[in-house]
């Protein structure tokens, strides 16, 4: 995956509490989703977004979590977004 455009955000996130998790993912060849750098950079600000996303994707619904993930992946692909 290409590096995030905001080098300061990525570097600060890697130096913070989530840095060890990012390093472990990279060591295993697992690309770190760039949105996680933003969440790790300003966790207090992104906490509400994280809770919203968790409820949206995993909360009660007529659609299974897998179906919701598939819809999100399809939409991202149509928008030419890797996320």
C-alpha positions as CSV (number, residue, x, y, z in Angstrom):
1,X,0.0,0.0,0.0
2,X,1.3,3.5,-0.8
3,X,2.4,5.5,2.2
4,X,-0.2,7.9,3.7
5,X,0.1,11.5,2.3
6,X,0.4,12.9,5.8
7,X,3.8,11.7,6.9
8,X,3.5,13.5,10.3
9,X,0.2,11.7,11.1
10,X,1.7,8.3,10.2
11,X,4.9,8.8,12.1
12,X,3.1,10.1,15.2
13,X,0.7,7.2,15.1
14,X,3.6,4.7,14.8
15,X,5.3,6.3,17.8
16,X,2.2,6.2,19.9
17,X,0.5,3.3,21.8
18,X,-0.6,1.6,18.6
19,X,2.9,1.6,17.2
20,X,3.7,-1.9,18.3
21,X,0.5,-3.2,16.6
22,X,1.4,-1.4,13.4
23,X,5.0,-2.8,13.5
24,X,3.6,-6.4,14.1
25,X,1.3,-6.1,11.1
26,X,4.1,-4.8,8.9
27,X,6.4,-7.6,10.0
28,X,3.8,-10.1,9.0
29,X,3.4,-8.5,5.6
30,X,-0.1,-7.2,6.5
31,X,-0.7,-3.7,5.1
32,X,-1.9,-1.3,7.8
33,X,-5.2,0.4,6.7
34,X,-4.4,4.1,6.4
35,X,-7.5,5.0,8.3
36,X,-6.0,3.4,11.4
37,X,-3.2,5.9,11.4
38,X,-5.7,8.7,11.7
39,X,-7.6,6.8,14.5
40,X,-4.3,6.3,16.4
41,X,-3.2,9.9,15.8
42,X,-6.2,11.5,17.4
43,X,-8.0,8.8,19.3
44,X,-10.1,11.1,21.4
45,X,-11.4,12.9,18.3
46,X,-12.0,9.7,16.3
47,X,-13.5,7.7,19.2
48,X,-17.1,8.6,18.2
49,X,-16.4,7.6,14.6
50,X,-15.1,4.3,15.7
51,X,-18.2,3.6,17.9
52,X,-20.5,4.6,15.0
53,X,-18.7,2.4,12.5
54,X,-18.7,-0.6,14.9
55,X,-22.4,-0.2,15.5
56,X,-23.2,0.2,11.8
57,X,-21.2,-2.8,10.8
58,X,-21.7,-5.1,13.7
59,X,-24.9,-4.0,15.4
60,X,-28.4,-5.5,15.0
61,X,-29.5,-5.5,11.4
62,X,-31.4,-7.6,8.8
63,X,-28.1,-7.8,6.9
64,X,-25.2,-10.0,8.3
65,X,-21.9,-8.3,9.1
66,X,-20.4,-10.1,6.0
67,X,-23.1,-8.6,3.7
68,X,-22.5,-5.1,5.1
69,X,-18.7,-5.6,4.6
70,X,-19.4,-6.7,1.0
71,X,-21.6,-3.6,0.4
72,X,-18.8,-1.4,1.8
73,X,-16.2,-3.1,-0.3
74,X,-18.3,-2.8,-3.5
75,X,-19.0,0.9,-2.8
76,X,-15.3,1.6,-2.2
77,X,-14.3,-0.2,-5.4
78,X,-16.9,1.8,-7.4
79,X,-15.4,5.0,-5.9
80,X,-11.9,3.7,-6.7
81,X,-11.0,3.8,-3.0
82,X,-8.7,1.2,-1.5
83,X,-10.4,1.5,1.9
